[in-house]
Amino acid sequence: MIEVFRVENLIEVYIKQKYTKESHVELSHSVLSYLKKQGFMNKKHQ
């Protein structure tokens, strides 16, 4: 299994299957949307 997924250990297999690029992109969009709604994206740099 480790050779098939080109990883060094089994935890990497688990992580690669659970946390895909698509899930990271979706989470990033959710966090940015939440920050915008809370007004954090409207602050001017000082």
mmCIF file of the N, C-alpha and C atoms, coordinates in Angstrom:
data_MODEL
# 
_entry.id   MODEL 
# 
loop_
_atom_site.group_PDB 
_atom_site.id 
_atom_site.type_symbol 
_atom_site.label_atom_id 
_atom_site.label_alt_id 
_atom_site.label_comp_id 
_atom_site.label_asym_id 
_atom_site.label_entity_id 
_atom_site.label_seq_id 
_atom_site.pdbx_PDB_ins_code 
_atom_site.Cartn_x 
_atom_site.Cartn_y 
_atom_site.Cartn_z 
_atom_site.occupancy 
_atom_site.B_iso_or_equiv 
_atom_site.pdbx_formal_charge 
_atom_site.auth_seq_id 
_atom_site.auth_comp_id 
_atom_site.auth_asym_id 
_atom_site.auth_atom_id 
_atom_site.pdbx_PDB_model_num 
ATOM 1   N N  . MET A 1 1  ? 0.834   -1.199 0.000  1.00 0.00 ? 1  MET A N  1 
ATOM 2   C CA . MET A 1 1  ? 0.000   0.000  0.000  1.00 0.00 ? 1  MET A CA 1 
ATOM 3   C C  . MET A 1 1  ? 0.871   1.252  0.000  1.00 0.00 ? 1  MET A C  1 
ATOM 4   N N  . ILE A 1 2  ? 1.923   1.249  0.778  1.00 0.00 ? 2  ILE A N  1 
ATOM 5   C CA . ILE A 1 2  ? 2.808   2.410  0.853  1.00 0.00 ? 2  ILE A CA 1 
ATOM 6   C C  . ILE A 1 2  ? 3.430   2.691  -0.509 1.00 0.00 ? 2  ILE A C  1 
ATOM 7   N N  . GLU A 1 3  ? 3.810   1.647  -1.232 1.00 0.00 ? 3  GLU A N  1 
ATOM 8   C CA . GLU A 1 3  ? 4.403   1.819  -2.557 1.00 0.00 ? 3  GLU A CA 1 
ATOM 9   C C  . GLU A 1 3  ? 3.387   2.347  -3.557 1.00 0.00 ? 3  GLU A C  1 
ATOM 10  N N  . VAL A 1 4  ? 2.153   1.895  -3.462 1.00 0.00 ? 4  VAL A N  1 
ATOM 11  C CA . VAL A 1 4  ? 1.106   2.327  -4.386 1.00 0.00 ? 4  VAL A CA 1 
ATOM 12  C C  . VAL A 1 4  ? 0.866   3.826  -4.273 1.00 0.00 ? 4  VAL A C  1 
ATOM 13  N N  . PHE A 1 5  ? 0.834   4.354  -3.065 1.00 0.00 ? 5  PHE A N  1 
ATOM 14  C CA . PHE A 1 5  ? 0.549   5.768  -2.846 1.00 0.00 ? 5  PHE A CA 1 
ATOM 15  C C  . PHE A 1 5  ? 1.802   6.639  -2.834 1.00 0.00 ? 5  PHE A C  1 
ATOM 16  N N  . ARG A 1 6  ? 2.976   6.019  -2.970 1.00 0.00 ? 6  ARG A N  1 
ATOM 17  C CA . ARG A 1 6  ? 4.253   6.743  -2.979 1.00 0.00 ? 6  ARG A CA 1 
ATOM 18  C C  . ARG A 1 6  ? 4.427   7.604  -1.728 1.00 0.00 ? 6  ARG A C  1 
ATOM 19  N N  . VAL A 1 7  ? 4.285   6.980  -0.608 1.00 0.00 ? 7  VAL A N  1 
ATOM 20  C CA . VAL A 1 7  ? 4.455   7.651  0.679  1.00 0.00 ? 7  VAL A CA 1 
ATOM 21  C C  . VAL A 1 7  ? 5.443   6.853  1.523  1.00 0.00 ? 7  VAL A C  1 
ATOM 22  N N  . GLU A 1 8  ? 5.859   7.432  2.631  1.00 0.00 ? 8  GLU A N  1 
ATOM 23  C CA . GLU A 1 8  ? 6.840   6.771  3.484  1.00 0.00 ? 8  GLU A CA 1 
ATOM 24  C C  . GLU A 1 8  ? 6.227   5.973  4.630  1.00 0.00 ? 8  GLU A C  1 
ATOM 25  N N  . ASN A 1 9  ? 4.981   6.298  4.997  1.00 0.00 ? 9  ASN A N  1 
ATOM 26  C CA . ASN A 1 9  ? 4.360   5.567  6.104  1.00 0.00 ? 9  ASN A CA 1 
ATOM 27  C C  . ASN A 1 9  ? 2.842   5.570  5.950  1.00 0.00 ? 9  ASN A C  1 
ATOM 28  N N  . LEU A 1 10 ? 2.184   4.792  6.767  1.00 0.00 ? 10 LEU A N  1 
ATOM 29  C CA . LEU A 1 10 ? 0.728   4.636  6.637  1.00 0.00 ? 10 LEU A CA 1 
ATOM 30  C C  . LEU A 1 10 ? -0.051  5.891  6.996  1.00 0.00 ? 10 LEU A C  1 
ATOM 31  N N  . ILE A 1 11 ? 0.465   6.710  7.887  1.00 0.00 ? 11 ILE A N  1 
ATOM 32  C CA . ILE A 1 11 ? -0.263  7.939  8.237  1.00 0.00 ? 11 ILE A CA 1 
ATOM 33  C C  . ILE A 1 11 ? -0.374  8.859  7.026  1.00 0.00 ? 11 ILE A C  1 
ATOM 34  N N  . GLU A 1 12 ? 0.631   8.849  6.163  1.00 0.00 ? 12 GLU A N  1 
ATOM 35  C CA . GLU A 1 12 ? 0.564   9.658  4.945  1.00 0.00 ? 12 GLU A CA 1 
ATOM 36  C C  . GLU A 1 12 ? -0.538  9.157  4.011  1.00 0.00 ? 12 GLU A C  1 
ATOM 37  N N  . VAL A 1 13 ? -0.752  7.853  3.960  1.00 0.00 ? 13 VAL A N  1 
ATOM 38  C CA . VAL A 1 13 ? -1.849  7.301  3.160  1.00 0.00 ? 13 VAL A CA 1 
ATOM 39  C C  . VAL A 1 13 ? -3.171  7.840  3.687  1.00 0.00 ? 13 VAL A C  1 
ATOM 40  N N  . TYR A 1 14 ? -3.366  7.786  4.991  1.00 0.00 ? 14 TYR A N  1 
ATOM 41  C CA . TYR A 1 14 ? -4.598  8.280  5.621  1.00 0.00 ? 14 TYR A CA 1 
ATOM 42  C C  . TYR A 1 14 ? -4.803  9.761  5.321  1.00 0.00 ? 14 TYR A C  1 
ATOM 43  N N  . ILE A 1 15 ? -3.760  10.555 5.507  1.00 0.00 ? 15 ILE A N  1 
ATOM 44  C CA . ILE A 1 15 ? -3.862  12.000 5.311  1.00 0.00 ? 15 ILE A CA 1 
ATOM 45  C C  . ILE A 1 15 ? -4.160  12.336 3.860  1.00 0.00 ? 15 ILE A C  1 
ATOM 46  N N  . LYS A 1 16 ? -3.485  11.688 2.937  1.00 0.00 ? 16 LYS A N  1 
ATOM 47  C CA . LYS A 1 16 ? -3.706  11.978 1.517  1.00 0.00 ? 16 LYS A CA 1 
ATOM 48  C C  . LYS A 1 16 ? -5.116  11.613 1.084  1.00 0.00 ? 16 LYS A C  1 
ATOM 49  N N  . GLN A 1 17 ? -5.686  10.571 1.671  1.00 0.00 ? 17 GLN A N  1 
ATOM 50  C CA . GLN A 1 17 ? -7.044  10.179 1.329  1.00 0.00 ? 17 GLN A CA 1 
ATOM 51  C C  . GLN A 1 17 ? -8.080  11.081 1.992  1.00 0.00 ? 17 GLN A C  1 
ATOM 52  N N  . LYS A 1 18 ? -7.816  11.518 3.197  1.00 0.00 ? 18 LYS A N  1 
ATOM 53  C CA . LYS A 1 18 ? -8.786  12.327 3.936  1.00 0.00 ? 18 LYS A CA 1 
ATOM 54  C C  . LYS A 1 18 ? -8.743  13.792 3.525  1.00 0.00 ? 18 LYS A C  1 
ATOM 55  N N  . TYR A 1 19 ? -7.548  14.320 3.349  1.00 0.00 ? 19 TYR A N  1 
ATOM 56  C CA . TYR A 1 19 ? -7.384  15.740 3.076  1.00 0.00 ? 19 TYR A CA 1 
ATOM 57  C C  . TYR A 1 19 ? -6.899  15.948 1.651  1.00 0.00 ? 19 TYR A C  1 
ATOM 58  N N  . THR A 1 20 ? -7.849  16.009 0.730  1.00 0.00 ? 20 THR A N  1 
ATOM 59  C CA . THR A 1 20 ? -7.515  16.183 -0.683 1.00 0.00 ? 20 THR A CA 1 
ATOM 60  C C  . THR A 1 20 ? -7.347  17.663 -1.007 1.00 0.00 ? 20 THR A C  1 
ATOM 61  N N  . LYS A 1 21 ? -6.831  17.938 -2.182 1.00 0.00 ? 21 LYS A N  1 
ATOM 62  C CA . LYS A 1 21 ? -6.693  19.323 -2.630 1.00 0.00 ? 21 LYS A CA 1 
ATOM 63  C C  . LYS A 1 21 ? -8.066  20.000 -2.642 1.00 0.00 ? 21 LYS A C  1 
ATOM 64  N N  . GLU A 1 22 ? -9.064  19.279 -3.109 1.00 0.00 ? 22 GLU A N  1 
ATOM 65  C CA . GLU A 1 22 ? -10.416 19.837 -3.172 1.00 0.00 ? 22 GLU A CA 1 
ATOM 66  C C  . GLU A 1 22 ? -10.937 20.205 -1.785 1.00 0.00 ? 22 GLU A C  1 
ATOM 67  N N  . SER A 1 23 ? -10.650 19.381 -0.794 1.00 0.00 ? 23 SER A N  1 
ATOM 68  C CA . SER A 1 23 ? -11.127 19.692 0.557  1.00 0.00 ? 23 SER A CA 1 
ATOM 69  C C  . SER A 1 23 ? -10.406 20.912 1.122  1.00 0.00 ? 23 SER A C  1 
ATOM 70  N N  . HIS A 1 24 ? -9.122  21.067 0.780  1.00 0.00 ? 24 HIS A N  1 
ATOM 71  C CA . HIS A 1 24 ? -8.382  22.247 1.229  1.00 0.00 ? 24 HIS A CA 1 
ATOM 72  C C  . HIS A 1 24 ? -8.930  23.515 0.576  1.00 0.00 ? 24 HIS A C  1 
ATOM 73  N N  . VAL A 1 25 ? -9.229  23.447 -0.708 1.00 0.00 ? 25 VAL A N  1 
ATOM 74  C CA . VAL A 1 25 ? -9.775  24.603 -1.421 1.00 0.00 ? 25 VAL A CA 1 
ATOM 75  C C  . VAL A 1 25 ? -11.137 24.977 -0.846 1.00 0.00 ? 25 VAL A C  1 
ATOM 76  N N  . GLU A 1 26 ? -11.972 23.988 -0.611 1.00 0.00 ? 26 GLU A N  1 
ATOM 77  C CA . GLU A 1 26 ? -13.301 24.237 -0.040 1.00 0.00 ? 26 GLU A CA 1 
ATOM 78  C C  . GLU A 1 26 ? -13.196 24.870 1.346  1.00 0.00 ? 26 GLU A C  1 
ATOM 79  N N  . LEU A 1 27 ? -12.317 24.354 2.176  1.00 0.00 ? 27 LEU A N  1 
ATOM 80  C CA . LEU A 1 27 ? -12.123 24.913 3.513  1.00 0.00 ? 27 LEU A CA 1 
ATOM 81  C C  . LEU A 1 27 ? -11.611 26.349 3.429  1.00 0.00 ? 27 LEU A C  1 
ATOM 82  N N  . SER A 1 28 ? -10.675 26.607 2.532  1.00 0.00 ? 28 SER A N  1 
ATOM 83  C CA . SER A 1 28 ? -10.139 27.961 2.368  1.00 0.00 ? 28 SER A CA 1 
ATOM 84  C C  . SER A 1 28 ? -11.231 28.943 1.970  1.00 0.00 ? 28 SER A C  1 
ATOM 85  N N  . HIS A 1 29 ? -12.091 28.528 1.039  1.00 0.00 ? 29 HIS A N  1 
ATOM 86  C CA . HIS A 1 29 ? -13.195 29.399 0.630  1.00 0.00 ? 29 HIS A CA 1 
ATOM 87  C C  . HIS A 1 29 ? -14.144 29.666 1.793  1.00 0.00 ? 29 HIS A C  1 
ATOM 88  N N  . SER A 1 30 ? -14.418 28.652 2.581  1.00 0.00 ? 30 SER A N  1 
ATOM 89  C CA . SER A 1 30 ? -15.305 28.816 3.738  1.00 0.00 ? 30 SER A CA 1 
ATOM 90  C C  . SER A 1 30 ? -14.716 29.789 4.755  1.00 0.00 ? 30 SER A C  1 
ATOM 91  N N  . VAL A 1 31 ? -13.430 29.633 5.042  1.00 0.00 ? 31 VAL A N  1 
ATOM 92  C CA . VAL A 1 31 ? -12.777 30.513 6.019  1.00 0.00 ? 31 VAL A CA 1 
ATOM 93  C C  . VAL A 1 31 ? -12.754 31.948 5.509  1.00 0.00 ? 31 VAL A C  1 
ATOM 94  N N  . LEU A 1 32 ? -12.390 32.145 4.249  1.00 0.00 ? 32 LEU A N  1 
ATOM 95  C CA . LEU A 1 32 ? -12.361 33.500 3.694  1.00 0.00 ? 32 LEU A CA 1 
ATOM 96  C C  . LEU A 1 32 ? -13.746 34.132 3.687  1.00 0.00 ? 32 LEU A C  1 
ATOM 97  N N  . SER A 1 33 ? -14.757 33.360 3.347  1.00 0.00 ? 33 SER A N  1 
ATOM 98  C CA . SER A 1 33 ? -16.128 33.868 3.360  1.00 0.00 ? 33 SER A CA 1 
ATOM 99  C C  . SER A 1 33 ? -16.535 34.293 4.767  1.00 0.00 ? 33 SER A C  1 
ATOM 100 N N  . TYR A 1 34 ? -16.208 33.473 5.752  1.00 0.00 ? 34 TYR A N  1 
ATOM 101 C CA . TYR A 1 34 ? -16.517 33.797 7.148  1.00 0.00 ? 34 TYR A CA 1 
ATOM 102 C C  . TYR A 1 34 ? -15.796 35.073 7.580  1.00 0.00 ? 34 TYR A C  1 
ATOM 103 N N  . LEU A 1 35 ? -14.518 35.189 7.232  1.00 0.00 ? 35 LEU A N  1 
ATOM 104 C CA . LEU A 1 35 ? -13.752 36.384 7.605  1.00 0.00 ? 35 LEU A CA 1 
ATOM 105 C C  . LEU A 1 35 ? -14.329 37.639 6.955  1.00 0.00 ? 35 LEU A C  1 
ATOM 106 N N  . LYS A 1 36 ? -14.762 37.531 5.714  1.00 0.00 ? 36 LYS A N  1 
ATOM 107 C CA . LYS A 1 36 ? -15.379 38.677 5.032  1.00 0.00 ? 36 LYS A CA 1 
ATOM 108 C C  . LYS A 1 36 ? -16.673 39.084 5.732  1.00 0.00 ? 36 LYS A C  1 
ATOM 109 N N  . LYS A 1 37 ? -17.506 38.094 6.077  1.00 0.00 ? 37 LYS A N  1 
ATOM 110 C CA . LYS A 1 37 ? -18.768 38.377 6.764  1.00 0.00 ? 37 LYS A CA 1 
ATOM 111 C C  . LYS A 1 37 ? -18.538 39.032 8.120  1.00 0.00 ? 37 LYS A C  1 
ATOM 112 N N  . GLN A 1 38 ? -17.456 38.692 8.785  1.00 0.00 ? 38 GLN A N  1 
ATOM 113 C CA . GLN A 1 38 ? -17.137 39.252 10.095 1.00 0.00 ? 38 GLN A CA 1 
ATOM 114 C C  . GLN A 1 38 ? -16.436 40.602 9.994  1.00 0.00 ? 38 GLN A C  1 
ATOM 115 N N  . GLY A 1 39 ? -16.104 41.041 8.765  1.00 0.00 ? 39 GLY A N  1 
ATOM 116 C CA . GLY A 1 39 ? -15.489 42.345 8.573  1.00 0.00 ? 39 GLY A CA 1 
ATOM 117 C C  . GLY A 1 39 ? -13.974 42.363 8.664  1.00 0.00 ? 39 GLY A C  1 
ATOM 118 N N  . PHE A 1 40 ? -13.350 41.212 8.781  1.00 0.00 ? 40 PHE A N  1 
ATOM 119 C CA . PHE A 1 40 ? -11.895 41.183 8.904  1.00 0.00 ? 40 PHE A CA 1 
ATOM 120 C C  . PHE A 1 40 ? -11.189 41.550 7.605  1.00 0.00 ? 40 PHE A C  1 
ATOM 121 N N  . MET A 1 41 ? -11.860 41.400 6.485  1.00 0.00 ? 41 MET A N  1 
ATOM 122 C CA . MET A 1 41 ? -11.233 41.676 5.198  1.00 0.00 ? 41 MET A CA 1 
ATOM 123 C C  . MET A 1 41 ? -11.367 43.152 4.809  1.00 0.00 ? 41 MET A C  1 
ATOM 124 N N  . ASN A 1 42 ? -12.065 43.935 5.618  1.00 0.00 ? 42 ASN A N  1 
ATOM 125 C CA . ASN A 1 42 ? -12.296 45.343 5.306  1.00 0.00 ? 42 ASN A CA 1 
ATOM 126 C C  . ASN A 1 42 ? -11.312 46.275 5.989  1.00 0.00 ? 42 ASN A C  1 
ATOM 127 N N  . LYS A 1 43 ? -10.416 45.752 6.768  1.00 0.00 ? 43 LYS A N  1 
ATOM 128 C CA . LYS A 1 43 ? -9.473  46.590 7.517  1.00 0.00 ? 43 LYS A CA 1 
ATOM 129 C C  . LYS A 1 43 ? -8.391  47.137 6.592  1.00 0.00 ? 43 LYS A C  1 
ATOM 130 N N  . LYS A 1 44 ? -8.052  48.388 6.789  1.00 0.00 ? 44 LYS A N  1 
ATOM 131 C CA . LYS A 1 44 ? -6.963  49.011 6.028  1.00 0.00 ? 44 LYS A CA 1 
ATOM 132 C C  . LYS A 1 44 ? -5.651  48.725 6.739  1.00 0.00 ? 44 LYS A C  1 
ATOM 133 N N  . HIS A 1 45 ? -4.595  48.534 5.956  1.00 0.00 ? 45 HIS A N  1 
ATOM 134 C CA . HIS A 1 45 ? -3.270  48.344 6.545  1.00 0.00 ? 45 HIS A CA 1 
ATOM 135 C C  . HIS A 1 45 ? -2.790  49.650 7.143  1.00 0.00 ? 45 HIS A C  1 
ATOM 136 N N  . GLN A 1 46 ? -2.183  49.574 8.296  1.00 0.00 ? 46 GLN A N  1 
ATOM 137 C CA . GLN A 1 46 ? -1.706  50.782 8.963  1.00 0.00 ? 46 GLN A CA 1 
ATOM 138 C C  . GLN A 1 46 ? -0.214  50.888 8.861  1.00 0.00 ? 46 GLN A C  1 
# 
